[in-house]
Amino acid sequence: MTRSDLIEELAARFAQLTHRDAEFAVKTVLDAISTALVKGHRIEIRGFGSFSINRRPPRVGRNPRSGESVQIPEKRVPHFKPGKALREAVDQRTAHLQETKSL
Protein backbone atom coordinates (compact mmCIF):
# COMPACT_ATOMS: atom_id res chain seq x y z
CA MET A 1 0.00 0.00 0.00
CA THR A 2 1.35 3.40 -0.94
CA ARG A 3 0.65 6.80 0.57
CA SER A 4 -1.84 7.48 -2.25
CA ASP A 5 -3.64 4.20 -1.54
CA LEU A 6 -3.86 5.13 2.13
CA ILE A 7 -5.34 8.53 1.26
CA GLU A 8 -7.88 6.93 -1.08
CA GLU A 9 -8.88 4.39 1.59
CA LEU A 10 -9.31 7.11 4.21
CA ALA A 11 -11.40 9.28 1.87
CA ALA A 12 -13.55 6.28 0.90
CA ARG A 13 -14.20 5.20 4.51
CA PHE A 14 -15.13 8.65 5.74
CA ALA A 15 -17.48 10.33 3.29
CA GLN A 16 -17.35 13.64 5.20
CA LEU A 17 -13.61 13.92 4.40
CA THR A 18 -12.62 15.43 1.09
CA HIS A 19 -9.66 13.96 -0.73
CA ARG A 20 -7.64 17.03 0.25
CA ASP A 21 -8.56 16.60 3.96
CA ALA A 22 -7.59 12.91 3.86
CA GLU A 23 -4.29 13.82 2.23
CA PHE A 24 -3.64 16.46 4.91
CA ALA A 25 -4.46 13.97 7.70
CA VAL A 26 -2.09 11.31 6.34
CA LYS A 27 0.68 13.86 5.77
CA THR A 28 0.25 15.26 9.29
CA VAL A 29 0.47 11.83 10.95
CA LEU A 30 3.52 10.77 8.93
CA ASP A 31 5.25 14.11 9.54
CA ALA A 32 4.60 13.83 13.29
CA ILE A 33 6.11 10.32 13.35
CA SER A 34 9.13 11.46 11.32
CA THR A 35 9.71 14.53 13.48
CA ALA A 36 9.53 12.50 16.70
CA LEU A 37 12.03 9.94 15.36
CA VAL A 38 14.43 12.68 14.24
CA LYS A 39 14.31 14.07 17.79
CA GLY A 40 15.15 10.60 19.13
CA HIS A 41 11.74 9.86 20.63
CA ARG A 42 9.99 6.51 20.60
CA ILE A 43 6.45 6.28 19.19
CA GLU A 44 4.05 3.64 20.45
CA ILE A 45 0.64 3.03 18.88
CA ARG A 46 -1.24 0.47 20.98
CA GLY A 47 -2.44 -2.52 19.01
CA PHE A 48 -0.32 -1.56 16.01
CA GLY A 49 3.34 -1.28 17.00
CA SER A 50 6.19 0.98 17.96
CA PHE A 51 8.75 3.02 16.07
CA SER A 52 12.17 3.64 17.55
CA ILE A 53 15.73 4.42 16.53
CA ASN A 54 18.38 1.68 16.43
CA ARG A 55 22.09 2.41 16.47
CA ARG A 56 24.32 0.54 14.06
CA PRO A 57 27.91 0.66 15.30
CA PRO A 58 30.81 1.52 13.00
CA ARG A 59 32.31 -1.48 11.21
CA VAL A 60 34.73 -2.51 8.53
CA GLY A 61 33.17 -3.57 5.22
CA ARG A 62 34.57 -4.62 1.88
CA ASN A 63 34.30 -2.96 -1.50
CA PRO A 64 32.84 -5.75 -3.70
CA ARG A 65 34.74 -4.59 -6.81
CA SER A 66 38.23 -4.13 -5.43
CA GLY A 67 38.00 -6.21 -2.25
CA GLU A 68 39.64 -3.45 -0.21
CA SER A 69 38.50 -2.67 3.34
CA VAL A 70 36.20 0.29 3.81
CA GLN A 71 35.29 2.01 7.10
CA ILE A 72 31.50 2.22 7.48
CA PRO A 73 30.52 4.93 9.99
CA GLU A 74 27.97 4.60 12.80
CA LYS A 75 24.35 5.03 11.71
CA ARG A 76 21.04 5.58 13.41
CA VAL A 77 18.17 3.91 11.58
CA PRO A 78 14.40 3.81 12.16
CA HIS A 79 13.01 0.52 13.42
CA PHE A 80 9.41 -0.74 13.54
CA LYS A 81 8.31 -3.45 15.95
CA PRO A 82 4.77 -4.72 15.37
CA GLY A 83 2.43 -5.01 18.34
CA LYS A 84 0.97 -8.30 19.48
CA ALA A 85 -2.46 -7.65 17.90
CA LEU A 86 -0.91 -6.83 14.51
CA ARG A 87 1.42 -9.86 14.61
CA GLU A 88 -1.48 -12.18 15.44
CA ALA A 89 -3.75 -10.68 12.77
CA VAL A 90 -1.07 -11.06 10.10
CA ASP A 91 -0.27 -14.60 11.21
CA GLN A 92 -3.93 -15.67 11.14
CA ARG A 93 -4.54 -14.01 7.77
CA THR A 94 -1.48 -15.55 6.11
CA ALA A 95 -2.26 -18.98 7.61
CA HIS A 96 -5.80 -18.72 6.20
CA LEU A 97 -4.43 -17.76 2.76
CA GLN A 98 -2.02 -20.71 2.87
CA GLU A 99 -4.89 -23.11 3.62
CA THR A 100 -6.98 -21.64 0.80
CA LYS A 101 -4.15 -22.05 -1.72
CA SER A 102 -3.57 -25.70 -0.80
CA LEU A 103 -7.22 -26.63 -1.46
Steps between C-alpha positions, in 0.01 A plus 500: 500500500635840406430840651251568218320172571478593867352840413246340266400246767457772762291717266285200403435392861407845623265668255513831691874528420599651169796353318702807598408457871597131490830591337565764768418251779737234364777755443457640852522157666805394298673834561435472875651149506802614297558807716482297822750244366740774388488639855584153634159426650325165497146477359260236626159439343312244710380201303712596200866528599785726596756704311842562648856578398765226490871573504723313259859512624790586270650200321742397232344394169640395166473666162354221280690616189849546638477292818664776704386578855270796547409672829121521538402771751245467781138543391169555670213333317123490558361171626140374512390229741146373442266471797354171614157565342655582161733197510210268583273650233768462233580146611134393493439666163806346334422157650146526359637596156741205511213260575291647218783459248558135592135407434 
